[in-house]
Amino acid sequence: MPNRRRFLKTMPAVPALGAMPAMAKTTGRDYFKELGVRTFINCAGTYTTLTASLMPPEVIAAIESASKVYVRLNELQDAVGKRIAQLVGAEAAMVTSGAAGALLVGTAACITGNDPEKIQRLPDTTGMKNEVLIQKSHRYGYDHAVRACGVRLVEIETSQELEQAVNPRTALMLFFNDADPRGKIKIGEWVELGKKHKIPTFNDAAADVPPVENLSRYIAMGFDLVTFSGGKGIRGPQSAGLLFGRKDLIEAARLNTSPYSDSVGRGCKVNKEEMLGMLVAIEMYMKRDHAAEMKEWERRVKYIADSLRSIPGLSTEVKTPPIANRVPHLHIKWDLGKLRVQDVVKQLRDGDPSIEVVPGSSEALVVNPWMAQPGDAEIAAKRIREILKAALG
């Protein structure tokens, strides 16, 4: 990317990145160039469709090390799970094929336990517990992973409705962590109701680190199962996830997935490289200087905002989501009659270097550079300023 190199040579020195992990440099063949696939500067965040985060060199080294030997997969999952459980304060843990894979095998565990006959029959749940309680406001684009086990989602809104919906077929109470502010049954009460009725509670907190404390918070609150994505803020393999919780449920979840062939989660394969890479990623994540990281992310959005101050009719505001992706996002607004947000997004994407920002907004240009590499926020600031200044004066 010649424009990127040219800009880096002329821009002011970028402040030290503190505890931000250095990313491995690409050497040798340029595979993406050979394939005609463009790389980009990530000012969007940890979206799966944009390949989420970049793994630190230590994680890549662990993956490479694992690729050179053979091990017994169940033995490795035992050892890795034990170490991760100790780190987060859970009874047990396992590495899954992303948070969606964790939702699938965790739900299966609550239906089948360790019963081989039930495990082999899923998603046929005839005669089994096959209802999952969920708040109507917690329905979301990932509950298909739960429904794949053959269950029916029963929507409720209040604690009274939940009490009426509980019955012998209730297998699980599913909670979407990011939806807590929208639901009438708040997180603490959800756990209490699960305990009261002896129904496992499952918290999908996939995108909810930082803060690092969340890795232990929901288990400590009493959730029976909790999942996090491995390839977002933790910066592990994008195809990996984490499932923590009760020992009996983790054991049952493992029986419902690879390497066991006749299971609903057989396709959710996790190999030795992902297991070891995920372990190293979470070890590193829990040791990072999280305060220094946050200061760097705040510096990045401030730098972009400051670069736009002289443009007339433009305003900026920094917003930090309360739960998921809890990092500073810069919202840039102007007179949309002069220029549409979608047009700016397209110009950034089509330019050289290509830049991606937070997708989906038509009211403001939303920039989230926490996953950008060192120097990329400055390049993005320059390009955003050029586009907006040309249109707004």
PyMOL commands that set and color helices and strands:
alter all, ss='L'
color gray80, all
select helices_A, chain A and resi 2-10+31-35+48-50+57-66+73-88+98-112+116-121+136-138+144-147+159-165+177-182+187-197+214-221+247-255+272-287+290-307+341-350+369-371+376-392
alter helices_A, ss='H'
color red, helices_A
select strands_A, chain A and resi 40-43+92-96+131-135+152-156+170-176+201-204+225-229+241-245+315-319+329-333+354-357+365-367
alter strands_A, ss='S'
color yellow, strands_A
deselect
rebuild
show_as cartoon
